[in-house]
Amino acid sequence: MGIVIGSVAGTWVGAYITGLFGSLLHFPFLVFIKSADVYVLAGALSLVAGVGGAIRALQKVVTLPPAVAMQPPAPARFRRLLPARFAMIKLVSQPTLMMLRNISHHPLRAAFTMAGMALAPAIIIVSLFLIDTTEDLIGVTYFVSDRQDASVNFIERRPQNVLSQIARLPGVLAVEPYREVPVRIRNGSVERRVMISGRPRNADLRRIIDADLRPVELPESGLALSAWLAQILGVRVGDSVEVDLLEGPRRTVSLPVAALIEDFFGIQGMMDFEALARLMREAPAVTSVSLSLDANKLDAFYDAMKATPTASGVGLQRESLVNFRTLLAPIETKMGDIYAGFAAIIAIGVVYSSALISLSERARELARLRVLGFTRGEVLQMLLVDLGLLTLLAQPLGWAAGYLLSSTMKMQLSGELMRGRLIVEHSSYAMASGIVIVAAMLSALMVRNRVNQLDLIAVLKTRE
């Protein structure tokens, strides 16, 4: 039944997420494929887990002699691990000692309970990692690297004196040139078709950064490659690559790799603005300019740009950021809700099932304590405090597992189109553990009714 319910629910979630990405990213078509091998693998994993747990229980049942089974269970054998002078009763209370003994008597169960409780926050951390990394990507791109307020693109490349013309427009505070040349870059048998962008060595509006987000100054000569492109080509600083120029006089040149830089969108090469002009054997020219604008004079700037026939368009960094967030916000929210729901179900299932198993084994003991005068709250505390301890101990394991899974997902998702840094905020760990602990507390409330229904009369009639 669990496999059937899981298959139906998984199919619905998969189709929902596929439709979500298709509608937000405007794909022409995006189809959720029901691959049979995925269902078989998921069902097989569930069967292995269920059968493995059942076999261990059945082994104890079939090896128990019938005469022994008809009698009340014998008390657990007591073993003293430390000398009497170091007894833990001197350090902890009697209920706490009972809890620790119960955990030590079932080490395998305790280990699996901790593993299950560790997977719950790990799943949430992975979902929050996607949000944290996306927010970091936005911060690096829009506020550290590309800091311009606007960029003006031209229909065709323009001479360098267009900078002074743009600088005289109302509201323009600073101008930087930008030149792009399409090329085919090659190292041995590996090649990619990319753009080489030329910009000032000390560019401030479109800054070049390294892996530590520190500004990098372009070398006077040679080529600076994005680290991902260098990895694809298999080159390092000091190596040379062949470059086929696909604009102007078509020719092939050999350029040294002078630096590796970090970028998160696409793959490209970069050169000093003047060096690129020398490579193209032309006077310095621009294909676009980056601008810093006075926010109080934007309307006047827009009117002036509308009267500029050579400009093909104006890209506004602020609008780009708003559109990017508008696109990603539904994905982040809905995916986070789905992962949080999965984690809560796992946490409730693990704690509730573990509590029921413990209750079935200790029902006579707990009922006897009720007869001796213990309150329902004290009995419930003895039953659940060990699960609470295992839940808390599982959180650091869940943090480590979540970080490891996030690192794996980062490597799998990184590609030529887009990449990001491995960012998991402290708040993500706190939120993941908070959701799991709340789910565990809900399980405790569900178990409380079972404890309140303990049959005290039956316990009093039990023959010892």
C-alpha positions as CSV (number, residue, x, y, z in Angstrom):
1,M,0.0,0.0,0.0
2,G,2.8,2.4,0.8
3,I,4.4,1.7,-2.6
4,V,1.1,2.4,-4.4
5,I,0.4,5.6,-2.4
6,G,4.0,6.8,-2.9
7,S,3.9,6.1,-6.7
8,V,0.7,8.0,-7.1
9,A,1.9,10.9,-5.0
10,G,5.3,11.0,-6.7
11,T,3.6,11.0,-10.1
12,W,1.4,13.9,-9.0
13,V,4.3,15.9,-7.6
14,G,6.5,15.2,-10.7
15,A,3.8,16.4,-13.0
16,Y,3.1,19.4,-10.9
17,I,6.8,20.5,-10.8
18,T,7.1,19.9,-14.5
19,G,4.1,22.1,-15.2
20,L,5.6,24.7,-12.8
21,F,8.9,24.9,-14.7
22,G,7.2,24.9,-18.0
23,S,4.8,27.8,-17.2
24,L,7.5,29.9,-15.5
25,L,10.3,29.3,-18.0
26,H,8.0,29.4,-21.1
27,F,9.3,26.2,-22.6
28,P,7.5,25.2,-25.8
29,F,6.8,21.9,-24.3
30,L,7.9,20.1,-21.2
31,V,6.6,16.6,-20.6
32,F,6.8,14.6,-17.4
33,I,7.9,11.1,-18.4
34,K,6.7,8.1,-16.3
35,S,9.8,6.0,-16.6
36,A,9.1,2.4,-15.4
37,D,12.6,1.8,-14.1
38,V,12.2,4.7,-11.6
39,Y,9.0,3.2,-10.2
40,V,10.6,-0.3,-10.0
41,L,13.7,1.1,-8.3
42,A,11.6,3.1,-5.7
43,G,9.5,0.1,-5.0
44,A,12.5,-2.2,-4.6
45,L,14.1,0.2,-2.1
46,S,10.9,0.3,-0.1
47,L,10.6,-3.5,-0.2
48,V,14.2,-4.1,0.9
49,A,13.8,-1.7,3.9
50,G,10.5,-3.3,4.9
51,V,11.5,-6.9,4.5
52,G,14.8,-6.3,6.2
53,G,13.1,-4.9,9.3
54,A,10.5,-7.7,9.3
55,I,13.1,-10.5,9.0
56,R,14.9,-9.3,12.1
57,A,11.6,-9.2,14.1
58,L,10.6,-12.7,12.8
59,Q,14.0,-14.1,13.8
60,K,13.3,-13.3,17.4
61,V,9.7,-14.7,17.2
62,V,10.6,-18.1,15.6
63,T,13.5,-18.7,17.9
64,L,11.5,-18.0,21.1
65,P,10.4,-21.3,22.7
66,P,6.5,-21.5,23.2
67,A,6.9,-22.2,26.9
68,V,8.9,-19.0,27.3
69,A,6.5,-17.0,25.2
70,M,3.6,-17.9,27.5
71,Q,5.3,-16.3,30.5
72,P,5.9,-12.6,31.3
73,P,9.2,-11.4,29.8
74,A,12.2,-11.6,32.1
75,P,13.7,-8.3,33.2
76,A,16.6,-7.1,31.0
77,R,20.0,-8.3,32.2
78,F,21.8,-5.6,34.1
79,R,25.5,-5.0,33.3
80,R,27.7,-2.5,35.0
81,L,30.1,-0.9,32.6
82,L,31.9,1.2,35.2
83,P,32.9,0.5,38.8
84,A,30.4,1.3,41.5
85,R,32.2,4.5,42.5
86,F,31.7,5.9,39.0
87,A,28.0,4.9,38.8
88,M,26.0,7.3,36.7
89,I,23.2,7.4,39.3
90,K,25.4,9.9,41.1
91,L,25.4,12.2,38.1
92,V,21.9,11.9,36.6
93,S,18.4,11.3,37.8
94,Q,16.8,7.9,37.9
95,P,14.4,8.6,35.0
96,T,17.4,9.8,32.9
97,L,19.3,6.7,33.8
98,M,16.3,4.5,32.7
99,M,16.3,6.3,29.4
100,L,20.0,5.8,28.8
101,R,19.7,2.1,29.7
102,N,16.8,1.7,27.2
103,I,19.0,3.2,24.4
104,S,21.9,1.0,25.3
105,H,19.8,-2.1,25.2
106,H,18.7,-1.4,21.6
107,P,21.8,0.2,19.9
108,L,20.8,-0.8,16.4
109,R,17.3,0.6,16.7
110,A,18.7,3.8,18.2
111,A,21.2,4.0,15.2
112,F,18.4,3.6,12.6
113,T,16.2,6.1,14.5
114,M,19.0,8.7,14.4
115,A,19.7,8.0,10.7
116,G,16.0,8.6,9.9
117,M,15.9,11.7,12.0
118,A,19.1,13.0,10.3
119,L,17.6,12.5,6.8
120,A,14.7,14.8,7.5
121,P,16.7,18.0,8.1
122,A,19.1,17.0,5.3
123,I,16.2,17.1,2.8
124,I,15.2,20.6,4.0
125,I,18.8,21.8,4.0
126,V,19.1,20.7,0.3
127,S,16.0,22.7,-0.6
128,L,17.1,25.8,1.3
129,F,20.6,25.5,-0.3
130,L,19.0,26.1,-3.7
131,I,17.4,29.3,-2.3
132,D,20.6,30.4,-0.5
133,T,22.8,29.8,-3.6
134,T,20.3,31.6,-5.8
135,E,20.3,34.6,-3.5
136,D,24.1,34.6,-3.4
137,L,24.2,34.4,-7.2
138,I,21.9,37.4,-7.3
139,G,24.0,39.3,-4.8
140,V,27.3,38.6,-6.6
141,T,25.9,39.3,-10.1
142,Y,23.9,42.4,-9.5
143,F,25.8,44.0,-6.6
144,V,29.4,42.8,-6.8
145,S,30.2,42.1,-10.5
146,D,27.7,43.9,-12.8
147,R,27.1,47.1,-10.9
148,Q,26.0,49.3,-13.7
149,D,22.6,50.9,-13.6
150,A,22.0,50.4,-17.3
151,S,23.7,49.2,-20.5
152,V,23.2,50.7,-23.9
153,N,23.5,48.3,-26.9
154,F,24.3,49.6,-30.4
155,I,23.0,48.2,-33.7
156,E,26.6,47.9,-34.9
157,R,30.0,48.6,-33.4
158,R,30.7,52.3,-32.9
159,P,33.9,54.3,-32.6
160,Q,35.3,55.0,-29.2
161,N,34.2,58.7,-29.3
162,V,30.6,57.5,-28.7
163,L,31.6,57.3,-25.0
164,S,31.8,61.1,-24.8
165,Q,28.5,61.4,-26.6
166,I,26.8,59.1,-24.1
167,A,28.5,60.8,-21.2
168,R,26.9,64.1,-22.1
169,L,23.4,62.7,-21.9
170,P,21.3,63.9,-18.9
171,G,21.7,61.8,-15.8
172,V,24.8,59.9,-16.9
173,L,27.4,59.8,-14.1
174,A,29.9,57.3,-15.5
175,V,30.5,55.4,-18.7
176,E,32.5,52.3,-19.5
177,P,33.1,50.8,-23.0
178,Y,32.3,47.2,-23.8
179,R,33.3,45.3,-26.9
180,E,32.3,41.7,-27.8
181,V,33.9,39.6,-30.6
182,P,32.6,36.1,-31.5
183,V,35.4,33.5,-31.6
184,R,36.0,29.8,-31.7
185,I,38.5,28.9,-29.0
186,R,40.4,25.6,-29.2
187,N,42.9,23.5,-27.4
188,G,43.7,20.3,-29.2
189,S,40.5,18.6,-30.1
190,V,38.3,20.5,-27.6
191,E,36.7,23.7,-28.8
192,R,33.9,26.1,-27.9
193,R,32.3,29.0,-29.6
194,V,32.2,31.9,-27.2
195,M,32.5,35.6,-27.0
196,I,35.6,37.5,-26.1
197,S,34.7,40.7,-24.2
198,G,36.9,43.7,-24.1
199,R,36.7,46.1,-21.2
200,P,38.9,48.5,-19.3
201,R,41.6,46.9,-17.2
202,N,40.3,48.5,-14.1
203,A,36.6,48.3,-14.9
204,D,34.4,49.4,-12.1
205,L,30.8,49.1,-13.4
206,R,31.3,45.6,-14.9
207,R,33.9,44.3,-12.5
208,I,35.9,41.1,-13.0
209,I,36.2,39.0,-9.9
210,D,37.9,35.9,-8.8
211,A,36.6,32.9,-6.8
212,D,36.9,34.9,-3.5
213,L,34.9,37.8,-5.1
214,R,37.9,40.1,-5.2
215,P,38.2,42.5,-8.1
216,V,40.7,41.3,-10.8
217,E,42.7,43.6,-13.1
218,L,42.9,42.3,-16.6
219,P,46.4,41.7,-17.9
220,E,47.8,44.1,-20.5
221,S,48.1,41.3,-23.0
222,G,46.9,37.8,-23.3
223,L,43.5,36.2,-22.6
224,A,41.6,35.9,-19.3
225,L,39.3,32.8,-19.3
226,S,36.4,31.9,-17.1
227,A,37.5,29.1,-14.8
228,W,34.8,26.8,-16.2
229,L,35.9,27.3,-19.8
230,A,39.5,26.7,-18.8
231,Q,38.4,23.4,-17.2
232,I,36.6,22.4,-20.3
233,L,39.6,23.2,-22.5
234,G,42.0,21.7,-20.1
235,V,44.3,24.7,-19.9
236,R,45.9,26.6,-17.1
237,V,47.6,30.0,-16.7
238,G,50.6,30.1,-19.0
239,D,49.2,27.7,-21.6
240,S,48.2,28.9,-25.1
241,V,45.0,28.4,-27.0
242,E,44.1,28.8,-30.7
243,V,41.4,31.5,-31.4
244,D,39.5,31.7,-34.7
245,L,38.2,35.2,-35.1
246,L,34.7,35.1,-36.5
247,E,34.3,38.8,-37.1
248,G,36.3,41.2,-39.3
249,P,39.3,39.7,-41.0
250,R,38.8,36.0,-40.3
251,R,42.1,34.6,-39.1
252,T,43.5,32.2,-36.4
253,V,45.7,33.5,-33.7
254,S,47.4,31.9,-30.7
255,L,46.9,33.6,-27.4
256,P,48.4,32.9,-24.0
257,V,46.1,32.3,-21.0
258,A,47.1,35.1,-18.7
259,A,44.5,34.8,-16.0
260,L,41.5,32.8,-14.8
261,I,38.5,34.6,-13.6
262,E,35.2,33.6,-12.0
263,D,31.8,34.1,-13.7
264,F,28.5,32.4,-13.0
265,F,26.6,32.8,-16.3
266,G,27.9,31.3,-19.5
267,I,31.5,30.9,-20.5
268,Q,33.6,33.6,-22.1
269,G,37.0,35.1,-22.6
270,M,38.1,38.6,-21.6
271,M,40.8,40.9,-22.8
272,D,41.9,44.4,-22.1
273,F,39.9,46.9,-24.3
274,E,43.0,48.2,-26.0
275,A,44.5,44.8,-26.5
276,L,41.4,43.5,-28.1
277,A,41.4,46.4,-30.6
278,R,45.0,45.5,-31.5
279,L,44.1,41.9,-31.9
280,M,41.2,42.9,-34.3
281,R,43.6,45.3,-36.1
282,E,41.1,48.2,-35.8
283,A,40.7,51.4,-34.0
284,P,39.1,51.0,-30.5
285,A,35.4,50.4,-31.0
286,V,32.4,49.5,-28.7
287,T,29.3,47.4,-29.1
288,S,27.7,48.5,-25.8
289,V,28.4,50.8,-22.9
290,S,27.8,50.4,-19.2
291,L,26.3,53.4,-17.4
292,S,25.9,54.7,-13.9
293,L,22.8,56.9,-13.7
294,D,21.4,59.6,-11.5
295,A,18.1,58.2,-10.2
296,N,16.5,61.7,-10.2
297,K,17.1,62.2,-14.0
298,L,16.0,58.8,-15.4
299,D,13.0,60.3,-17.4
300,A,15.3,62.8,-19.1
301,F,17.8,60.0,-19.9
302,Y,15.0,57.8,-21.4
303,D,13.9,60.6,-23.6
304,A,17.4,61.2,-24.8
305,M,17.9,57.5,-25.6
306,K,14.7,57.4,-27.6
307,A,16.2,60.1,-29.8
308,T,19.4,58.1,-30.3
309,P,19.0,56.1,-33.6
310,T,22.2,54.1,-33.3
311,A,21.1,52.5,-30.0
312,S,19.3,49.2,-30.4
313,G,18.1,49.0,-26.7
314,V,18.7,49.9,-23.1
315,G,19.0,47.2,-20.5
316,L,18.1,48.3,-17.0
317,Q,19.8,46.4,-14.2
318,R,17.0,47.1,-11.7
319,E,14.4,45.7,-14.0
320,S,16.5,42.7,-14.8
321,L,16.8,42.0,-11.1
322,V,13.0,42.3,-10.6
323,N,12.3,40.0,-13.5
324,F,14.8,37.4,-12.2
325,R,13.3,37.4,-8.7
326,T,9.8,37.2,-10.1
327,L,10.8,34.2,-12.2
328,L,12.5,32.4,-9.3
329,A,10.3,33.3,-6.4
330,P,7.5,30.8,-7.2
331,I,10.0,28.0,-7.8
332,E,11.8,28.6,-4.6
333,T,8.6,28.9,-2.5
334,K,6.8,25.8,-3.9
335,M,9.9,23.6,-4.0
336,G,10.7,24.6,-0.4
337,D,7.1,23.7,0.7
338,I,7.4,20.3,-1.0
339,Y,10.7,19.4,0.6
340,A,9.5,20.6,4.0
341,G,6.5,18.4,3.7
342,F,8.6,15.4,2.8
343,A,10.9,16.1,5.8
344,A,7.9,16.5,8.2
345,I,6.4,13.2,7.1
346,I,9.7,11.4,7.6
347,A,10.2,12.9,11.0
348,I,6.6,12.1,12.1
349,G,6.9,8.6,10.8
350,V,10.2,7.8,12.4
351,V,9.3,9.2,15.8
352,Y,5.8,7.8,15.9
353,S,6.8,4.3,14.8
354,S,9.8,4.3,17.2
355,A,7.6,5.5,20.1
356,L,5.0,2.8,19.3
357,I,7.6,0.1,19.3
358,S,9.0,1.3,22.6
359,L,5.5,1.5,24.0
360,S,4.6,-2.0,23.0
361,E,7.8,-3.3,24.6
362,R,7.5,-1.3,27.8
363,A,3.7,-1.1,28.2
364,R,3.8,-3.4,31.3
365,E,6.7,-1.5,32.8
366,L,5.0,1.9,32.2
367,A,1.6,0.7,33.5
368,R,3.3,-0.6,36.6
369,L,4.8,2.8,37.2
370,R,1.4,4.3,36.9
371,V,0.1,1.9,39.6
372,L,3.0,2.9,41.8
373,G,1.9,6.5,41.7
374,F,3.7,8.1,38.7
375,T,1.6,10.6,36.8
376,R,0.8,10.3,33.1
377,G,3.2,13.1,32.3
378,E,6.0,11.4,34.1
379,V,5.3,8.1,32.4
380,L,5.1,9.8,29.0
381,Q,8.4,11.6,29.7
382,M,10.1,8.3,30.4
383,L,8.8,6.9,27.1
384,L,9.7,9.9,24.9
385,V,12.8,11.5,26.5
386,D,15.1,8.9,24.8
387,L,13.5,9.7,21.4
388,G,13.9,13.4,22.1
389,L,17.6,12.8,22.9
390,L,18.0,10.8,19.7
391,T,16.3,13.5,17.7
392,L,18.6,16.2,19.1
393,L,21.7,14.0,18.5
394,A,20.6,13.4,15.0
395,Q,20.5,17.1,14.1
396,P,24.3,17.6,13.6
397,L,24.3,14.4,11.5
398,G,21.5,15.9,9.4
399,W,23.4,19.1,9.0
400,A,26.5,17.2,7.7
401,A,24.4,15.1,5.4
402,G,22.5,18.1,4.1
403,Y,25.8,19.9,3.4
404,L,27.2,16.8,1.6
405,L,24.0,16.5,-0.5
406,S,24.1,20.2,-1.3
407,S,27.7,19.9,-2.4
408,T,26.7,16.9,-4.6
409,M,23.8,18.8,-6.1
410,K,25.9,21.9,-6.8
411,M,28.4,19.8,-8.8
412,Q,25.5,18.1,-10.7
413,L,23.7,21.4,-11.5
414,S,26.8,23.4,-12.5
415,G,27.2,23.7,-16.2
416,E,28.1,26.0,-19.1
417,L,24.8,27.9,-18.8
418,M,24.9,28.8,-15.1
419,R,26.9,28.0,-12.0
420,G,26.8,29.0,-8.3
421,R,28.7,28.8,-5.1
422,L,28.0,26.4,-2.4
423,I,26.2,28.5,0.1
424,V,24.2,27.2,3.1
425,E,23.2,29.9,5.5
426,H,23.1,29.3,9.3
427,S,19.4,30.1,9.2
428,S,18.9,27.1,6.9
429,Y,20.3,24.7,9.5
430,A,18.1,26.3,12.2
431,M,15.0,26.2,10.1
432,A,15.6,22.6,9.1
433,S,16.0,21.4,12.7
434,G,13.1,23.6,13.8
435,I,10.7,21.9,11.3
436,V,11.9,18.4,12.3
437,I,11.7,19.1,16.1
438,V,8.1,20.5,15.7
439,A,7.2,17.3,13.7
440,A,8.7,15.2,16.4
441,M,6.6,17.0,19.0
442,L,3.5,16.4,17.0
443,S,4.3,12.7,17.0
444,A,4.7,12.9,20.8
445,L,1.2,14.3,21.1
446,M,-0.1,11.4,19.0
447,V,1.6,8.9,21.3
448,R,0.3,10.5,24.4
449,N,-3.2,9.1,23.8
450,R,-1.7,5.6,23.7
451,V,0.0,6.1,27.1
452,N,-3.2,7.5,28.6
453,Q,-5.0,4.3,27.6
454,L,-2.7,1.9,29.4
455,D,-4.7,-0.9,31.1
456,L,-3.7,-0.7,34.7
457,I,-6.1,-3.4,35.8
458,A,-4.5,-5.9,33.4
459,V,-1.1,-5.0,34.8
460,L,-2.2,-5.7,38.3
461,K,-3.5,-9.1,37.3
462,T,-0.3,-10.2,35.6
463,R,1.5,-13.0,37.3
464,E,5.2,-12.5,37.8
